[in-house]
Amino acid sequence: MLTHEEVYKFLKKKPTLSHSGLNKEAGLPTGTLAKAMNGQRTLSEAHLKALVPVLRQYGIDDFLNHRAIVLAVVNHKGGVGKTTTTINLGKGLANRGQSVLLIDMDSQGNLSQSLGVHNPEQQLLQALTQNVPIPVVPLKENYHLVPSDLELARAEADLTKTPSGVLRFRNALTPLLTQYDYILIDCPPSLTIFTYSALVASTAALVVLEPEASAVKGMYNLLELIHDIKESFNARLGVEGIVMARVNPQLVLHRELMAQVRADLKGQPFFKTEIRQNIALAESQYVGQDIFEYKPTSTGATDYQALADEVVAKHPA
C-alpha cells in the first residue's frame, strides 16, 4: 500500500501532473491532492487505495524502486577543487529538482566547514565505528549533508585492520539510497581506506583535474584502483567523467595543457563543461555558502549549473 509521504514525494517530482486530473481519475473529492501537497490534510487509506492504479500509469512503481546515483568526487592530490565541485555540483543538481546528499569523507572536514557545519556532534565517524545510522543535516530543501571533522581520522585504523572494513561505508549508506536522486562523496586527497570505501559504495567516480603539467601524474594509479574495485567489490563502478577545473580560457598554456591531458587520457570520458577560474568560488566557501547563493550571476554559478545539467543528461529519469 502507498503511504502519504510516498505520494507527496512522487507528485513533487512530477510537477506537470494535474492534481485536479488525478483527483478525477481516482474518484477523489475536488481539492484532495492540492490540500495534501499544501500540508492541509493527510491522505487516508481509502484515498491511497484509489490512487494506486492511477499513479501506476504515471510511473510510481519505478519511482519507489529508484536508487540514488552515487558519485565519488576524487583526485589523487589536494587543492584541485574537489570540495568546491561537490558543493556546487550538488547545489546545481538541487536547482534542477534533484534531491541531493553530500557526504564529507575527508577528515579535514573542509566540505562541512565550507557549508557552515563545525565540530558536528553526530558525524560519519559514528556510522563507521558504532553501527548506527548515518547522520544527515538538512541544509536547504533537497540539499543535505553528512558531516565530518578530524575525528574521522580515528576510524582509519579500525577500518584498515578488518577485511570487511572497506564494505562498512557501503552497508551504512544502503538505507539512504532510496531517499535521494544523487549522493556526492567528497573524498580525501589520497588513495586511503576512505577513498576505497567511497568507490566501493559508488555508481561512478567523478574526477576533478586542473590544467597543469602534473595533472596526469597519479591518474593511472587512480584508474587502476577503480578497475580493481570494479573487479573485486563493485561491478557497476565506472568513471562518470573528468572535469577540468580552475581553467583560464584566455591562457594559451591552459588550452595546451588540457589538450595534452585529453590526449594522455584518451578513452576516458571528459565533461564538455570546464570550470573557469572565479574568485567568487573561493569567497563563497569562506562565508559558508554555495556559489548560487553567494553570487548567482558569476561564471562559477554558470559553469557548475552547466556541469550539473550534463550529469542529469547522463541519467535520464
VMD Tcl script that draws the C-alpha trace (Angstrom):
set ca {
  {0.00 0.00 0.00}
  {1.22 3.51 -0.80}
  {1.86 5.96 2.00}
  {1.01 9.65 2.15}
  {4.73 10.50 2.12}
  {5.38 8.41 -1.00}
  {2.56 10.10 -2.91}
  {3.76 13.51 -1.76}
  {7.35 12.86 -2.90}
  {6.20 11.41 -6.22}
  {3.98 14.38 -7.04}
  {6.76 16.79 -6.03}
  {8.96 15.09 -8.62}
  {6.18 15.23 -11.23}
  {5.07 18.89 -11.20}
  {3.44 18.59 -14.63}
  {0.84 16.11 -13.37}
  {-2.52 17.82 -12.83}
  {-3.75 17.35 -9.27}
  {-7.32 18.02 -10.33}
  {-6.97 15.49 -13.16}
  {-5.62 12.86 -10.79}
  {-8.46 13.54 -8.35}
  {-10.94 12.96 -11.15}
  {-9.26 9.75 -12.37}
  {-9.15 8.33 -8.84}
  {-12.66 9.49 -7.94}
  {-11.40 11.71 -5.09}
  {-13.16 14.85 -3.87}
  {-12.12 18.09 -5.54}
  {-9.02 19.60 -3.93}
  {-7.90 16.45 -2.12}
  {-4.42 16.30 -3.65}
  {-3.89 20.06 -3.61}
  {-4.62 20.12 0.12}
  {-2.32 17.11 0.69}
  {0.52 18.82 -1.18}
  {0.00 22.04 0.79}
  {0.12 20.22 4.12}
  {-3.57 20.84 4.84}
  {-4.55 17.19 5.05}
  {-3.19 13.65 5.20}
  {-4.34 11.17 2.58}
  {-6.48 8.43 4.09}
  {-6.18 4.72 3.42}
  {-9.21 4.96 1.10}
  {-7.61 7.83 -0.83}
  {-4.35 5.91 -1.20}
  {-6.10 2.75 -2.35}
  {-7.94 4.72 -5.05}
  {-4.71 6.40 -6.17}
  {-2.68 3.19 -6.65}
  {-3.96 2.20 -10.15}
  {-3.94 5.82 -11.30}
  {-0.40 6.65 -10.21}
  {0.93 3.36 -11.58}
  {0.07 4.68 -15.04}
  {2.43 7.58 -14.39}
  {5.38 5.52 -13.15}
  {5.13 5.49 -9.37}
  {6.40 1.90 -9.20}
  {9.64 2.90 -10.91}
  {9.86 5.92 -8.64}
  {9.52 3.81 -5.49}
  {12.21 1.39 -6.73}
  {14.56 4.26 -7.59}
  {18.07 4.24 -6.14}
  {20.43 7.18 -5.97}
  {23.29 7.80 -8.38}
  {26.32 7.79 -6.06}
  {29.33 9.76 -7.30}
  {32.72 9.72 -5.57}
  {34.43 13.06 -6.29}
  {38.08 12.09 -6.43}
  {41.64 13.05 -7.24}
  {44.99 11.75 -6.08}
  {46.06 15.18 -4.78}
  {44.63 18.13 -2.90}
  {43.83 21.67 -3.93}
  {42.25 20.83 -7.29}
  {38.66 21.76 -6.45}
  {37.05 18.52 -5.22}
  {35.24 20.17 -2.33}
  {34.21 23.16 -4.46}
  {32.86 20.76 -7.06}
  {30.98 18.64 -4.51}
  {29.28 21.71 -3.01}
  {28.33 23.45 -6.23}
  {27.61 20.47 -8.46}
  {25.33 19.27 -5.67}
  {23.50 22.60 -5.50}
  {23.27 22.72 -9.29}
  {21.57 19.33 -9.22}
  {19.21 20.54 -6.49}
  {18.40 23.55 -8.68}
  {17.12 21.07 -11.26}
  {14.73 19.49 -8.78}
  {17.02 16.62 -7.78}
  {17.30 15.55 -4.13}
  {20.97 15.64 -3.17}
  {23.05 14.33 -0.26}
  {26.65 15.47 0.19}
  {28.99 13.26 2.25}
  {32.20 14.56 3.82}
  {34.60 11.61 3.58}
  {37.70 13.69 4.37}
  {38.89 14.02 7.95}
  {39.97 17.60 7.23}
  {36.25 18.39 7.18}
  {36.55 21.08 4.50}
  {33.19 20.23 2.96}
  {31.38 20.52 6.28}
  {33.16 23.74 7.27}
  {32.53 25.30 3.86}
  {28.82 24.72 4.44}
  {28.86 26.21 7.91}
  {28.92 22.95 9.91}
  {31.72 22.98 12.50}
  {32.51 20.41 15.22}
  {29.49 18.21 14.50}
  {28.43 16.06 17.44}
  {26.96 13.44 15.12}
  {29.04 12.66 12.07}
  {30.08 9.92 9.67}
  {32.56 8.50 12.18}
  {29.83 7.01 14.39}
  {28.21 5.22 11.47}
  {31.53 3.61 10.53}
  {32.57 2.58 14.04}
  {29.40 2.14 16.11}
  {26.95 0.59 13.63}
  {24.47 3.47 13.93}
  {22.60 5.20 11.09}
  {24.45 7.83 9.05}
  {23.51 11.27 10.47}
  {22.05 13.72 7.93}
  {21.99 17.50 8.37}
  {19.39 19.31 6.21}
  {20.90 22.46 4.70}
  {18.19 23.51 2.26}
  {15.32 21.77 0.51}
  {16.67 18.74 -1.39}
  {20.23 19.61 -0.27}
  {21.57 17.72 2.75}
  {24.94 16.94 4.34}
  {26.64 14.11 6.21}
  {29.37 15.99 8.14}
  {32.84 15.00 9.32}
  {35.83 16.58 11.03}
  {39.24 15.49 12.33}
  {37.56 12.84 14.47}
  {37.01 10.79 11.31}
  {40.74 10.00 11.21}
  {40.19 7.77 14.26}
  {38.25 5.33 12.06}
  {41.10 4.70 9.63}
  {42.97 2.12 11.72}
  {39.74 0.34 12.64}
  {38.63 0.08 9.01}
  {42.05 -0.98 7.76}
  {42.62 -3.83 10.20}
  {39.47 -5.77 9.31}
  {38.89 -7.45 5.92}
  {35.32 -6.13 5.80}
  {36.32 -2.59 6.74}
  {36.11 -1.36 3.15}
  {32.47 -2.55 3.00}
  {31.31 -0.80 6.15}
  {30.51 2.52 4.48}
  {28.59 0.86 1.65}
  {26.46 -1.06 4.14}
  {25.77 2.07 6.19}
  {24.82 4.04 3.06}
  {22.30 1.49 1.77}
  {19.24 2.80 3.70}
  {19.75 6.26 2.18}
  {19.85 5.14 -1.46}
  {16.08 5.29 -1.90}
  {15.83 8.75 -0.31}
  {17.92 10.76 -2.79}
  {18.48 11.17 -6.51}
  {22.19 11.92 -6.17}
  {24.73 11.28 -3.44}
  {28.08 13.07 -3.84}
  {31.05 11.93 -1.75}
  {33.90 14.40 -1.19}
  {36.93 12.09 -0.98}
  {40.30 12.83 0.67}
  {43.29 13.89 -1.48}
  {44.92 10.47 -1.27}
  {44.15 6.85 -2.05}
  {43.34 5.80 1.52}
  {40.78 3.41 3.00}
  {38.26 6.28 2.86}
  {38.69 6.69 -0.90}
  {38.48 2.90 -1.32}
  {35.30 2.80 0.76}
  {33.72 5.61 -1.24}
  {34.47 3.89 -4.55}
  {33.11 0.57 -3.28}
  {29.82 2.32 -2.49}
  {29.60 4.43 -5.66}
  {27.96 4.21 -9.03}
  {30.90 6.03 -10.58}
  {33.90 8.26 -9.92}
  {33.86 11.92 -10.93}
  {37.46 13.08 -11.35}
  {38.48 16.73 -10.92}
  {41.69 17.86 -12.68}
  {43.50 21.17 -13.03}
  {45.24 22.24 -16.25}
  {48.79 21.79 -15.04}
  {51.81 19.79 -16.15}
  {51.44 17.27 -13.31}
  {47.69 16.75 -13.81}
  {48.04 13.21 -15.13}
  {50.62 12.11 -12.54}
  {48.91 9.65 -10.24}
  {45.85 9.36 -12.51}
  {46.93 5.96 -13.71}
  {47.07 4.75 -10.10}
  {43.56 6.09 -9.54}
  {42.22 4.50 -12.72}
  {43.89 1.21 -11.76}
  {42.26 1.40 -8.33}
  {38.86 2.00 -9.95}
  {39.44 -1.04 -12.18}
  {40.49 -3.24 -9.23}
  {37.46 -2.21 -7.14}
  {35.19 -2.85 -10.11}
  {36.66 -6.35 -10.45}
  {36.60 -7.23 -6.75}
  {33.82 -5.31 -5.00}
  {31.62 -3.18 -7.24}
  {30.83 -4.40 -10.74}
  {28.85 -1.27 -11.64}
  {31.69 1.17 -10.86}
  {32.90 3.32 -13.74}
  {34.19 6.81 -14.48}
  {31.34 9.32 -14.66}
  {33.64 11.83 -16.27}
  {36.69 14.03 -15.84}
  {36.05 17.73 -15.31}
  {38.75 20.36 -15.81}
  {38.62 22.99 -13.04}
  {40.30 26.33 -12.35}
  {40.65 26.93 -16.07}
  {41.71 30.28 -17.53}
  {40.39 30.09 -21.09}
  {42.50 33.11 -22.07}
  {45.76 31.34 -21.29}
  {47.29 29.51 -24.25}
  {49.19 27.37 -21.73}
  {45.94 26.15 -20.16}
  {44.50 25.25 -23.57}
  {47.68 23.36 -24.47}
  {47.81 21.55 -21.12}
  {44.16 20.49 -21.36}
  {44.72 19.18 -24.88}
  {47.69 17.19 -23.58}
  {45.65 15.79 -20.66}
  {42.90 14.67 -23.03}
  {45.49 13.03 -25.27}
  {47.23 11.28 -22.37}
  {43.89 10.02 -21.02}
  {42.42 9.16 -24.40}
  {39.46 6.82 -24.00}
  {38.37 8.32 -20.68}
  {35.13 10.38 -20.62}
  {35.58 14.15 -20.26}
  {32.81 16.60 -19.47}
  {32.30 19.33 -22.05}
  {31.88 21.84 -19.23}
  {35.06 23.42 -17.90}
  {35.06 25.25 -14.57}
  {36.68 28.63 -15.11}
  {38.81 30.44 -12.55}
  {36.50 32.57 -10.45}
  {37.39 34.26 -7.17}
  {33.71 34.14 -6.14}
  {34.01 30.35 -5.72}
  {36.66 30.73 -3.01}
  {34.78 33.62 -1.42}
  {31.55 31.63 -1.23}
  {33.22 28.81 0.70}
  {34.82 31.30 3.08}
  {31.39 32.62 4.05}
  {29.81 29.14 4.17}
  {27.61 29.42 1.08}
  {27.30 27.68 -2.25}
  {28.07 29.79 -5.34}
  {24.39 30.07 -6.34}
  {23.52 31.62 -3.00}
  {26.63 33.81 -2.84}
  {26.82 35.14 -6.41}
  {24.26 33.56 -8.76}
  {25.37 35.64 -11.76}
  {29.04 34.62 -11.53}
  {30.88 32.45 -14.04}
  {31.27 29.91 -11.23}
  {27.49 29.57 -10.94}
  {27.11 29.38 -14.72}
  {29.76 26.68 -15.06}
  {28.58 24.50 -12.19}
  {24.98 24.67 -13.39}
  {26.17 23.56 -16.84}
  {28.08 20.67 -15.24}
  {25.01 19.65 -13.23}
  {22.92 19.72 -16.41}
  {25.45 17.43 -18.11}
  {25.28 14.98 -15.21}
  {21.47 14.95 -15.28}
  {21.54 14.36 -19.04}
  {23.67 11.24 -18.45}
  {20.98 9.80 -16.17}
  {17.55 10.42 -17.72}
  {14.68 9.52 -15.41}
}
mol new
graphics top color blue
foreach p $ca { graphics top sphere $p radius 0.5 }
foreach p [lrange $ca 0 end-1] q [lrange $ca 1 end] { graphics top cylinder $p $q radius 0.2 }
display resetview
